[in-house]
Each structure stands twice: as C-alpha cells, then as structure tokens.
Amino acid sequence: MRGWTLLFAALTAVLSVALALQVRENRRLSAELGALTAAQARAAGIEAGQALAPFSLHDAAHQEVRVDFAGGHAGTVLLFLASGCEACASSIAYWRGAVEQAARPDVRVLCIQTDETEGGPLAPEGLPASLLVPLPPVGWLAALPAVPATFVVDGDGTVVRAWYGEIDGGRAQELAQAIVALPLASAAPR
C-alpha cells in the first residue's frame, strides 16, 4: 500500500510541474499572439491622420442610420465590438470610464457592432446601444482588421487616435485625454 501511495505522490508532483510549465507557456503564447494581432491591425487598419468618409449603419429596428462627421460635433468616439468577443466585453468598463471621465456634450459616442446576434444589437451598460454594420461591410468599414477597436475622430472626420485590441486602464486614460483634447465644436476648423 505504501508503494502505491509513493507512486501516486510522485505522479501528482510530475503532473503538477508539467501543468505549471504548460500554463507558463500558454501565457507566453497568448501575449505573443496579442502582440502579433495588434501589429497586424496597425499594419492593415485605420490609423491616426486617415480621413473617414460618412457611412451607414443599422439600428435595432434595422433602419438605416447615417453617420456624417460634419454634423456640428467636436468629435465622435467610435467603439467597435462583437458579440462573443471576450476582449470586447473586458473593454466595456474601461470605455465607459473614459467616456464618463471626459464627458463632453459636443462629442458623440457610437458603439458599433460588427456582427449580428439573434437578440439584436448589444446594449453595453452605460454606453449607447450598438448600431450594426451592414454585412458585408463596405468602404473603410471593410478595412477594420480586428475588434475591439476604438477611434477618436475629429469634427472633420479625421482619425485623431486609434487603438486595436483590448482597452485597459492605461489605454482608457489615453482615450479620455484624446476626447478632452478635441477642439470645441465652434472652434473646429471647417
């Protein structure tokens, strides 16, 4: 009986070490994959300085909603998300915090869902209900390489800042600062 106990203890120790090594390797690979995804998104996506053309989305009733940047706003914050996206779900609290911290009545916030769900658009707590990208996406929306994606766009439709991937506390602070730094709507060049 004692021999079996020692064998069981040895096997348990070996399996514990193997599991710890595998967890460490999974974390390393996850970080590497995140870095590669962010690099690919930057290489293929929409970047600061790029002008965005007006575009159309659909609301919960599948009515067309036209988004035009020359609408008298100092800027627009575009929050792209998808259902079932864990990084998107993790970003919602940080998006909400940044938007609340930099609250400006002359800056509009749009949540844009890139996929359809049976229950309709997502309604992230504390943020506007999502608008849906028509499928297949057209124009610059087709160049969106990944979600979550976050853009701050000035009153002329030029991207001021762009983030791809999960928003954390540091990125949320950058987002809030970018919103605050937008010129007032009456001061925005036309």
C-alpha positions as CSV (number, residue, x, y, z in Angstrom):
1,M,0.0,0.0,0.0
2,R,2.8,2.4,0.9
3,G,4.4,1.8,-2.6
4,W,1.2,2.9,-4.3
5,T,1.0,6.0,-2.2
6,L,4.5,7.0,-3.1
7,L,3.9,6.3,-6.8
8,F,0.7,8.4,-6.6
9,A,2.5,11.2,-4.9
10,A,5.4,11.1,-7.5
11,L,2.9,11.1,-10.4
12,T,1.0,14.0,-8.8
13,A,4.2,16.0,-8.4
14,V,5.3,15.3,-12.0
15,L,1.8,16.3,-13.4
16,S,1.8,19.5,-11.3
17,V,5.2,20.6,-12.7
18,A,4.0,19.7,-16.2
19,L,0.8,21.7,-15.7
20,A,2.7,24.7,-14.3
21,L,5.1,24.7,-17.3
22,Q,2.1,24.5,-19.7
23,V,0.3,27.4,-18.0
24,R,3.5,29.5,-18.3
25,E,3.9,28.6,-22.0
26,N,0.2,29.4,-22.6
27,R,0.6,32.8,-21.1
28,R,3.7,33.5,-23.2
29,L,2.0,32.4,-26.4
30,S,-1.1,34.4,-25.5
31,A,1.0,37.6,-25.0
32,E,2.9,36.9,-28.3
33,L,-0.4,36.3,-30.2
34,G,-1.8,39.6,-28.7
35,A,1.3,41.5,-29.9
36,L,1.1,40.0,-33.3
37,T,-2.6,40.8,-33.6
38,A,-2.0,44.4,-32.6
39,A,0.9,44.7,-35.1
40,Q,-1.2,43.2,-37.9
41,A,-4.1,45.5,-37.0
42,R,-1.9,48.5,-37.1
43,A,-0.4,47.4,-40.5
44,A,-3.8,46.8,-42.1
45,G,-6.1,49.1,-40.3
46,I,-7.3,52.6,-39.9
47,E,-4.7,54.9,-38.4
48,A,-4.4,58.4,-37.0
49,G,-4.5,61.0,-39.7
50,Q,-6.8,59.0,-42.0
51,A,-10.0,60.7,-43.1
52,L,-13.1,58.6,-42.7
53,A,-16.0,59.0,-45.2
54,P,-19.6,59.2,-43.9
55,F,-21.1,55.8,-43.6
56,S,-24.4,54.0,-42.8
57,L,-25.3,51.6,-40.1
58,H,-28.5,49.9,-38.9
59,D,-30.2,50.4,-35.6
60,A,-32.1,47.8,-33.6
61,A,-35.2,48.2,-35.9
62,H,-32.9,47.7,-38.9
63,Q,-33.4,51.3,-40.0
64,E,-30.5,53.0,-41.7
65,V,-28.6,55.4,-39.6
66,R,-26.2,57.8,-41.5
67,V,-23.1,58.8,-39.6
68,D,-21.7,62.1,-41.0
69,F,-18.8,63.7,-39.3
70,A,-19.8,67.2,-40.4
71,G,-22.7,67.3,-38.0
72,G,-21.7,70.1,-35.7
73,H,-19.9,67.7,-33.2
74,A,-16.4,68.5,-32.0
75,G,-15.7,64.8,-32.5
76,T,-17.0,61.2,-32.4
77,V,-15.8,58.3,-30.5
78,L,-16.3,55.0,-32.3
79,L,-16.3,51.8,-30.2
80,F,-16.2,48.7,-32.4
81,L,-17.2,45.4,-30.7
82,A,-18.7,42.0,-31.5
83,S,-20.8,39.5,-29.6
84,G,-18.9,36.7,-28.0
85,C,-15.7,38.7,-28.1
86,E,-14.1,38.5,-24.6
87,A,-11.7,41.3,-25.2
88,C,-14.7,43.5,-26.2
89,A,-16.6,42.6,-23.1
90,S,-13.5,43.3,-21.0
91,S,-13.1,46.7,-22.7
92,I,-16.7,47.9,-21.9
93,A,-16.0,49.1,-18.4
94,Y,-12.8,51.0,-19.5
95,W,-14.7,52.6,-22.4
96,R,-17.5,53.7,-20.1
97,G,-15.0,55.1,-17.5
98,A,-13.1,57.0,-20.2
99,V,-16.3,58.4,-21.7
100,E,-17.6,59.4,-18.3
101,Q,-14.2,60.9,-17.2
102,A,-14.1,63.1,-20.4
103,A,-17.8,63.8,-20.7
104,R,-18.5,66.4,-23.3
105,P,-21.9,67.2,-24.7
106,D,-20.3,68.1,-28.1
107,V,-18.7,64.7,-28.5
108,R,-20.9,61.8,-29.5
109,V,-20.2,58.2,-28.7
110,L,-21.2,55.4,-31.0
111,C,-21.0,51.7,-30.2
112,I,-20.7,49.7,-33.5
113,Q,-21.3,46.0,-33.5
114,T,-19.6,44.2,-36.4
115,D,-21.7,41.0,-36.2
116,E,-25.5,40.2,-35.9
117,T,-27.0,38.4,-33.0
118,E,-30.4,36.9,-32.6
119,G,-31.4,39.2,-29.8
120,G,-30.5,42.3,-31.8
121,P,-27.6,44.8,-31.1
122,L,-25.7,44.6,-27.9
123,A,-26.5,47.2,-25.3
124,P,-23.4,47.7,-23.2
125,E,-24.2,49.1,-19.7
126,G,-23.6,52.8,-19.5
127,L,-22.9,53.2,-23.2
128,P,-25.2,53.9,-26.2
129,A,-27.0,50.8,-27.7
130,S,-24.9,49.4,-30.5
131,L,-25.5,50.1,-34.2
132,L,-25.0,47.3,-36.6
133,V,-22.5,47.3,-39.5
134,P,-24.3,46.1,-42.6
135,L,-22.9,42.9,-43.8
136,P,-20.8,42.7,-45.9
137,P,-19.1,45.9,-44.7
138,V,-18.4,48.5,-47.3
139,G,-15.9,51.3,-47.7
140,W,-13.5,51.9,-44.9
141,L,-15.5,49.6,-42.6
142,A,-14.2,46.7,-44.6
143,A,-10.7,47.7,-43.6
144,L,-11.3,47.2,-39.9
145,P,-9.0,44.3,-39.1
146,A,-10.0,43.4,-35.6
147,V,-12.3,44.2,-32.7
148,P,-12.3,45.7,-30.2
149,A,-11.2,48.8,-32.0
150,T,-11.5,52.4,-30.7
151,F,-11.3,55.6,-32.7
152,V,-11.4,59.2,-31.7
153,V,-12.5,61.2,-34.8
154,D,-12.4,65.0,-35.0
155,G,-15.3,67.1,-36.4
156,D,-13.9,66.8,-39.9
157,G,-13.8,63.0,-40.0
158,T,-10.1,62.7,-39.4
159,V,-8.9,59.9,-37.0
160,V,-7.1,61.6,-34.1
161,R,-6.3,58.3,-32.3
162,A,-6.8,54.6,-33.0
163,W,-6.5,51.6,-30.7
164,Y,-6.9,48.0,-31.6
165,G,-7.3,45.2,-29.1
166,E,-8.5,45.2,-25.5
167,I,-8.7,48.5,-23.7
168,D,-7.1,48.6,-20.3
169,G,-6.6,51.3,-17.7
170,G,-3.7,53.0,-19.5
171,R,-5.5,53.0,-22.8
172,A,-8.6,54.2,-21.2
173,Q,-6.7,57.2,-19.8
174,E,-5.3,57.9,-23.3
175,L,-8.8,57.7,-24.7
176,A,-10.1,60.2,-22.1
177,Q,-7.2,62.5,-22.9
178,A,-7.9,62.3,-26.6
179,I,-11.6,63.2,-26.1
180,V,-10.7,66.2,-23.9
181,A,-8.1,67.4,-26.4
182,L,-10.6,67.7,-29.2
183,P,-11.3,71.3,-30.1
184,L,-14.7,72.7,-29.2
185,A,-17.3,72.3,-31.9
186,S,-17.4,76.1,-32.6
187,A,-13.6,76.2,-32.8
188,A,-13.2,73.1,-35.0
189,P,-11.9,74.1,-38.5
190,R,-14.3,73.6,-41.3
